[in-house]
Amino acid sequence: MLFNSTLQAESLAWYCARTKPKHEHIAAANLRKHLNLEVFHPRLRMERATRRGVVRVSEPLFPCYIFIRCVIDQSLNEIQHTNGIGTVVHFARRIPTIADSVIEELKECFAGEETITVEDRISPGDEVLLADGAFAGMRAFVLRVMPARRRIQVLLDVLGRPTPAEIDESSVVLERNAVADLVPILAATRVGEFAVSG
C-alpha cells in the first residue's frame, strides 16, 4: 500500500478522489458498478451558447473531484486502479477524511439528487452572448431587464456604433456563468430556500 495504513480510519468515511479531466461521471459509475461504493459528485445544470443556439449542459460543481464513502484500508488499491480515477487526495502519507456534515450539507443543497439547475440571473451591466437570431454570436451589454415581458434591452456594437436593441431573454446567455461566478447565485438560492421553509 502506498500510504501508512496505521494513519487511516478503519470504518466508513468520506474521502475525496481526483479524477482524470472530464471523467467525473465515468469514475463515479465505475466505482458504483465494480466496487459497490457510495459516490457523490454534485453537478450544475446550466445554459451554454452553441452554434445550434442555447443548450442545457451539466457541469461538475468540483471539476475533477468526486467524493467516495468507503473503508479506505480495504478499498484504496481498487479505487486507485478504477477507470477514470487519477488518485485519492492525500497529503504526504495521510489521506484526510471529509466530515459527514459537509457531505450532508452539500446533499441538502441538491435536494437528494446530484444535479441542480442554476438559472442565470441577468442584471443591467452584465455581458451576454446572443445565441440566436440575426445577431447570433455577438456580445452585448444589458441596459434594462423587463421581467414581466421576459425581454431585455441590450447595447450592441453594430458597424462600430453602439445600438440599443430589445430581445427575448431566452436568446442570450450570461458570459459570467463559470462555476466560480455562480457561487453568489447558489448562495442566494440556498438562502431563499431557508426563507421559504422557515
Residue, then its C-alpha position, 0 to 999 in steps of 0.5 A: m500500500l502506498f500510504n501508512s495504513t496505521l494513519q487511516a480510519e478503519s470504518l466508513a468515511w468520506y474521502c475525496a478522489r481526483t479524477k482524470p479531466k472530464h471523467e467525473h461521471i465515468a469514475a463515479a459509475n465505475l466505482r458504483k458498478h465494480l466496487n459497490l461504493e457510495v459516490f457523490h459528485p454534485r453537478l450544475r445544470m446550466e445554459r451554454a451558447t452553441r452554434r445550434g443556439v442555447v443548450r442545457v449542459s451539466e457541469p461538475l460543481f468540483p471539476c475533477y473531484i468526486f467524493i467516495r464513502c468507503v473503508i479506505d484500508q480495504s478499498l484504496n488499491e481498487i479505487q486507485h486502479t478504477n477507470g477514470i480515477g487519477t488518485v485519492v487526495h492525500f497529503a504526504r502519507r495521510i489521506p484526510t477524511i471529509a466530515d459527514s456534515v459537509i457531505e450532508e450539507l452539500k446533499e441538502c443543497f441538491a435536494g437528494e439528487e446530484t444535479i441542480t439547475v442554476e438559472d442565470r440571473i441577468s442584471p443591467g451591466d452584465e455581458v451576454l452572448l446572443a445565441d440566436g437570431a440575426f445577431a447570433g454570436m455577438r456580445a452585448f451589454v444589458l441596459r434594462v431587464m423587463p421581467a414581466r415581458r421576459r425581454i431585455q434591452v441590450l447595447l450592441d456594437v453594430l458597424g462600430r456604433p453602439t445600438p440599443a436593441e430589445i430581445d427575448e431573454s431566452s436568446v442570450v446567455l450570461e458570459r459570467n456563468a463559470v462555476a466560480d461566478l455562480v457561487p453568489i447565485l447558489a448562495a442566494t438560492r440556498v438562502g431563499e430556500f431557508a426563507v421559504s421553509g422557515 
